[in-house]
């Protein structure tokens, strides 16, 4: 089993018999060209080091990655950049700036055939051939051991401002967020927390220069009515909470449910007694619930979504597949792809159910 910092060890079924390969030996920056917005770094480099490096140049990893330790009760700071890409981790900014897979330009790695290969490129332009960077992002180390990554970075915004509506129910919140996203306000993040310090908050974030934010905030006020502003620290705390689902109880299984945003209210209404919050304007539901796993996945499937089990005790993780079960044609296609990279099952551990 490929392992970086171990921040995601508690995701998936326990695999006591799997041989662990520590990827932290592949560490350090290979090349960083701030004017070209391109960073090449070895996969075992800690995420916090990468974020500090680009922040020092006034830049950022625009897909807003985070350390799963806050979700799983581990020690913060363990996540590696390779683990983040392998798990496809994206935070609230994914709504406006794209997911992890959209910012991976290229990589070097070793397949299950013991073949070292290079995919993608170190320039922000189209390349010929299969888009392997998008394929390996979110593959959870089941296709290739990535040793080096080339990432696109972006300038960090000069200012961020969080505007909130209070007291909306889930359906009304989704409608309001959709209207904001459809406007000219250039919303960078959008979430709904049904219980944030005792209040239901529908949050909209604007990034950029202060004068631009002022004008776009006025657009939203005209569109949505009265909006309150959270000051800098309070706004930052809210988005940190959304990123790590920290308002949700830690003693219940935690699910990451991806659905069409317009269906988010339907899903939480169907599941009834559960704690939840919306990110990505409703496209992502963080749900903490002891409800039967089949009922949760049925609710997601019914609206064209899927549910991933993120946090649970070892007994549940041993019996409930982490990843949403696929339809037979998709499962067969995935098996063929994995066999192409790993014909001998070198990366198979049983961690994600079946031969995963």
HUGI-V397284 format. One record per pair of residues at least 6 apart in sequence whose ideal C-beta (glycine too) atoms are under 6 Angstrom apart, sorted by the first residue. I is the first residue (numbers start at 1). J is the second residue. D is the distance in Angstrom with one decimal. If there is no record, write none. Layout:
I/J/D + I/J/D
//
This chain:
1/15/5.9 + 1/18/4.1 + 1/20/5.2 + 1/349/4.7 + 2/21/5.4 + 2/23/5.9 + 2/141/3.8 + 2/145/5.4 + 3/20/4.9 + 3/22/5.8 + 4/23/5.1 + 4/44/6.0 + 4/80/3.4 + 4/82/5.4 + 4/83/3.7 + 5/78/3.5 + 5/79/5.3 + 5/80/4.9 + 6/78/5.6 + 7/67/5.5 + 7/68/4.8 + 7/69/4.9 + 7/74/5.6 + 7/78/4.3 + 7/79/4.2 + 8/68/5.0 + 10/72/4.6 + 12/322/4.6 + 12/351/3.8 + 12/352/5.3 + 13/317/5.1 + 13/318/5.1 + 13/351/5.4 + 14/314/5.5 + 15/349/4.3 + 15/350/5.7 + 15/351/4.9 + 18/349/4.1 + 23/43/5.7 + 23/44/4.6 + 23/82/5.8 + 24/44/4.0 + 26/42/4.2 + 26/43/5.0 + 26/44/4.2 + 26/147/4.8 + 27/42/5.3 + 27/44/4.4 + 27/45/4.8 + 28/42/5.3 + 29/41/5.2 + 30/40/4.2 + 31/40/4.4 + 32/39/4.9 + 34/57/4.4 + 37/153/5.2 + 39/151/5.0 + 39/153/5.5 + 40/150/4.6 + 41/50/6.0 + 41/81/5.9 + 41/149/5.9 + 42/148/5.3 + 43/82/2.8 + 43/146/4.7 + 43/147/5.5 + 43/149/5.8 + 44/80/5.2 + 45/81/5.2 + 46/80/5.9 + 47/79/4.4 + 47/81/5.4 + 47/84/5.6 + 48/77/5.3 + 50/81/5.0 + 54/60/5.9 + 54/153/5.2 + 58/156/5.6 + 59/153/4.6 + 59/155/5.7 + 59/156/5.8 + 60/156/4.3 + 62/97/4.1 + 62/154/4.2 + 63/90/4.6 + 63/94/5.7 + 63/99/5.7 + 63/100/4.7 + 63/103/5.2 + 64/91/3.2 + 64/92/5.9 + 64/93/3.7 + 65/84/4.5 + 65/89/4.8 + 66/91/5.3 + 66/243/5.0 + 67/76/5.5 + 67/79/4.1 + 69/75/5.8 + 69/76/4.7 + 69/78/5.8 + 70/244/3.9 + 71/244/5.9 + 71/311/6.0 + 72/311/5.7 + 82/146/5.2 + 85/100/5.7 + 85/104/5.8 + 85/137/5.5 + 86/140/5.8 + 86/141/5.0 + 88/100/5.1 + 88/137/5.1 + 88/138/3.0 + 90/99/4.6 + 90/100/5.1 + 91/243/4.5 + 92/189/3.9 + 92/239/5.6 + 92/242/5.5 + 92/243/6.0 + 92/279/5.6 + 93/189/5.9 + 95/189/5.7 + 95/280/4.8 + 96/188/4.5 + 100/137/5.3 + 101/134/4.6 + 101/137/3.7 + 103/151/5.5 + 103/152/4.7 + 104/133/4.2 + 104/137/5.5 + 105/120/5.3 + 105/150/4.5 + 105/152/5.6 + 106/120/2.7 + 106/121/5.1 + 106/122/5.9 + 106/150/4.3 + 107/119/5.8 + 107/146/5.1 + 107/149/5.1 + 108/118/5.1 + 108/147/5.2 + 108/148/4.1 + 109/144/4.1 + 109/145/5.6 + 109/146/4.4 + 109/147/5.7 + 110/116/5.2 + 110/145/4.7 + 111/144/5.4 + 111/341/4.9 + 112/341/5.7 + 112/342/2.8 + 112/346/4.0 + 112/347/5.6 + 119/132/3.7 + 120/133/4.5 + 121/127/4.7 + 122/150/4.8 + 124/152/5.9 + 136/143/5.6 + 136/144/5.7 + 142/347/5.1 + 142/356/5.9 + 143/341/4.4 + 144/341/5.8 + 157/207/3.6 + 157/208/5.5 + 158/209/5.1 + 159/210/5.3 + 160/205/6.0 + 160/207/5.2 + 161/206/5.0 + 161/213/5.1 + 162/203/5.7 + 162/205/5.2 + 162/230/4.4 + 162/235/3.3 + 163/204/4.9 + 163/227/4.3 + 163/229/5.8 + 164/201/4.8 + 164/203/5.1 + 164/228/5.1 + 165/176/5.9 + 165/202/4.2 + 166/199/5.7 + 167/200/5.4 + 168/202/5.0 + 170/265/3.9 + 170/268/5.7 + 171/265/4.1 + 173/192/4.0 + 173/202/4.4 + 174/264/5.5 + 174/265/5.4 + 174/282/4.5 + 176/202/5.6 + 176/224/5.7 + 177/190/4.5 + 177/281/4.1 + 179/223/5.9 + 180/187/5.2 + 180/204/5.2 + 180/220/5.9 + 181/187/5.4 + 181/281/5.8 + 183/219/5.9 + 183/223/5.5 + 185/216/4.3 + 185/219/4.7 + 185/220/5.0 + 187/204/5.5 + 188/205/5.1 + 188/207/4.3 + 189/205/4.0 + 190/204/5.4 + 190/281/4.1 + 191/203/4.9 + 191/242/4.7 + 191/278/5.8 + 191/279/5.0 + 192/202/4.9 + 192/278/4.2 + 193/201/5.0 + 193/277/4.8 + 194/200/5.0 + 203/238/5.8 + 206/213/4.8 + 206/216/5.3 + 221/227/5.5 + 241/247/5.5 + 242/279/5.3 + 245/286/3.9 + 248/275/4.9 + 248/288/4.0 + 249/275/5.7 + 249/288/5.3 + 252/288/4.2 + 252/289/5.9 + 252/290/5.4 + 253/312/4.2 + 254/288/5.3 + 254/310/4.7 + 254/311/3.8 + 255/287/4.4 + 255/296/5.9 + 255/307/5.1 + 256/308/4.6 + 256/310/5.2 + 257/285/4.1 + 257/287/5.7 + 257/300/5.1 + 257/307/4.6 + 258/305/5.3 + 258/306/5.7 + 259/267/5.8 + 259/303/5.3 + 259/305/3.3 + 260/304/5.9 + 261/281/5.0 + 261/282/3.7 + 261/283/4.4 + 263/303/3.8 + 264/278/5.4 + 264/282/3.4 + 264/285/5.7 + 267/299/5.2 + 268/276/5.2 + 270/299/4.6 + 271/291/5.8 + 271/299/5.6 + 274/287/5.5 + 274/289/3.7 + 275/288/4.4 + 276/285/5.7 + 276/287/4.6 + 277/286/5.2 + 278/285/6.0 + 293/320/4.7 + 296/307/5.3 + 297/307/4.9 + 300/306/5.6 + 300/307/4.3 + 306/324/3.6 + 307/324/5.5 + 308/323/5.9 + 309/320/5.7 + 309/322/5.0 + 321/353/3.4 + 322/352/5.0 + 323/352/5.3 + 348/355/4.9
//
